[in-house]
Amino acid sequence: MSTFNVPTKNEVSENNQAIFNQLEKGLGFVPNLYATFAHSETALANFLAIGNGKTSFSAKEKEVINLAVSQVNECVYCLSAHTAIGKMNGFTEDQILELRAGTASFDTKLDALAKFARNIALNRGATDQVILENLFEQGYTKGNVADAVILVGEITITNYLHRTTEVAVDFPAVEVSDILETV
């Protein structure tokens, strides 16, 4: 049982209330994990600034990273949220399971990205050179590597916040163990 409550709009600062209003307008609700950031006066705005930053990756590519890293970090909240978002971006259930395992047999470029994201998360940034070279062979650049590291950091922040707070999952829940054999 979590010792962290999910604060309501009335329980957070005025600045965070304004962010809640923006989230409700854009998403239709304030996800529990975002609301949990609002225990801090600054954490929610800081996190959203990272998440709303420009990147060289498409929405689908971002989900590849989010799913692979969230599986490594065993974050049920983020796996549930990004399974739903992955489906909205056109991935099938089977493809999502593959991405969680750090592979994508259905697309060689996404496969290289999934393997790279998983490798970074597993090895805390000490990237295997074969995996890095494969990423470049699939057309990714050094700039993409820098953007990928930022995205790995971003999803790791939410993975760690949920693993610490264990607030309720407010997306269709998936099981962390629902995963194909990892590579």
C-alpha positions in Angstrom: 0.0 0.0 0.0 1.4 3.4 -1.0 2.1 6.0 1.6 1.6 8.6 -1.1 -1.7 10.1 -1.9 -2.6 11.4 -5.3 -3.2 15.1 -4.6 -6.3 16.7 -6.0 -6.3 20.1 -7.6 -7.4 21.7 -4.4 -4.4 20.2 -2.5 -1.7 21.6 -4.8 -0.2 25.0 -5.3 -1.7 27.6 -7.6 1.0 27.0 -10.1 0.3 23.3 -10.1 -3.4 24.0 -10.3 -2.8 25.9 -13.5 -0.8 22.9 -14.9 -3.6 20.5 -13.8 -6.1 22.7 -15.8 -3.8 22.5 -18.9 -3.5 18.7 -18.5 -7.3 18.3 -18.1 -7.8 20.4 -21.2 -5.2 18.5 -23.3 -5.6 14.9 -21.9 -9.1 15.0 -20.4 -7.7 14.1 -17.0 -4.6 14.5 -14.8 -2.8 11.2 -14.7 -2.1 10.0 -11.2 1.7 10.0 -11.7 1.7 13.6 -13.0 -0.4 14.6 -10.0 2.1 12.9 -7.7 4.8 15.2 -9.0 2.6 18.1 -7.7 3.5 17.3 -4.1 6.5 19.5 -5.1 6.1 23.1 -6.1 8.5 22.6 -9.0 8.7 19.0 -10.0 5.6 18.8 -12.2 6.6 21.9 -14.3 10.2 20.7 -14.5 9.2 17.2 -15.6 6.7 18.6 -18.2 9.4 20.9 -19.6 11.6 17.9 -20.4 8.6 15.9 -21.8 7.4 18.8 -24.0 10.9 19.5 -25.4 11.7 19.0 -29.1 13.1 15.7 -30.2 14.3 14.1 -33.4 12.1 11.1 -32.8 8.5 10.4 -34.0 5.8 9.6 -31.5 6.1 5.9 -32.4 9.9 6.0 -31.9 9.4 7.6 -28.5 7.0 4.8 -27.5 9.7 2.2 -28.5 12.0 3.8 -26.0 9.3 4.2 -23.3 8.2 0.6 -23.5 11.7 -1.0 -23.6 13.0 1.1 -20.7 9.8 0.8 -18.6 10.1 -3.0 -18.9 13.7 -3.0 -17.7 12.7 -0.8 -14.8 9.6 -3.0 -14.1 7.3 -0.1 -13.8 3.7 -1.3 -14.1 2.3 2.3 -14.2 4.5 3.3 -17.2 4.1 0.0 -19.0 0.3 0.4 -18.7 0.3 4.0 -19.8 2.7 3.4 -22.7 0.9 0.3 -23.8 -2.2 2.5 -24.2 -0.3 5.2 -25.9 1.6 2.7 -28.1 -1.8 1.4 -29.3 -2.9 4.9 -30.1 0.3 5.2 -32.2 -0.6 2.1 -34.2 1.3 -0.7 -32.5 -0.5 -4.0 -32.0 -0.5 -5.9 -28.7 2.1 -8.4 -30.0 4.3 -5.5 -31.3 4.1 -3.8 -27.9 5.2 -7.1 -26.2 8.2 -7.3 -28.5 9.1 -3.6 -27.8 8.9 -4.3 -24.1 11.4 -7.1 -24.7 13.7 -4.7 -26.5 13.1 -6.0 -30.0 10.9 -5.3 -33.1 11.0 -8.1 -35.6 8.4 -6.2 -37.6 10.7 -3.2 -38.4 14.5 -3.3 -38.6 14.9 0.4 -37.8 12.7 0.2 -34.7 14.4 -3.0 -33.7 17.8 -1.2 -33.6 16.2 1.6 -31.5 14.5 -0.9 -29.1 17.7 -2.8 -28.6 19.6 0.5 -28.0 17.1 1.8 -25.4 17.0 -1.5 -23.6 20.8 -1.7 -23.6 21.2 1.8 -22.2 18.7 1.0 -19.4 20.2 -2.3 -18.5 23.8 -1.1 -18.5 23.2 2.4 -17.1 24.4 4.1 -20.2 27.4 1.8 -20.9 26.2 1.0 -24.4 27.4 -2.1 -26.3 29.3 -0.9 -29.4 27.7 -3.6 -31.6 24.2 -2.3 -30.6 25.4 1.3 -31.2 26.8 0.5 -34.6 23.6 -1.3 -35.6 21.7 1.9 -34.6 23.8 3.9 -37.0 23.5 1.3 -39.8 19.7 1.7 -39.5 20.1 5.4 -40.3 20.1 6.9 -36.8 22.6 9.7 -36.1 24.7 10.9 -33.2 22.0 13.5 -32.6 19.5 10.7 -32.3 21.7 9.1 -29.7 21.7 12.3 -27.6 17.9 12.6 -28.0 17.5 8.9 -27.0 19.5 9.4 -23.8 17.2 12.3 -22.9 14.1 10.1 -23.5 15.6 7.2 -21.5 16.2 9.7 -18.7 12.6 11.1 -18.9 10.9 7.7 -18.7 13.3 6.6 -16.0 12.2 9.5 -13.9 8.5 8.4 -14.1 9.5 4.8 -13.6 11.4 5.6 -10.4 8.7 8.0 -9.1 6.1 5.2 -9.5 8.3 2.5 -8.1 8.8 4.8 -5.1 5.3 6.0 -4.5 3.2 3.1 -5.9 0.3 5.4 -6.6 -2.7 3.7 -8.3 -2.4 3.0 -12.0 -5.1 4.9 -13.9 -4.6 3.3 -17.3 -5.7 -0.2 -18.4 -3.3 -2.2 -16.3 -0.8 -4.6 -17.8 1.3 -7.1 -16.0 5.1 -6.6 -15.8 5.5 -10.3 -16.3 3.6 -10.3 -19.6 6.7 -10.2 -21.6 8.4 -12.2 -24.3 11.8 -13.7 -23.7 14.3 -10.9 -23.6 17.3 -10.7 -25.9 
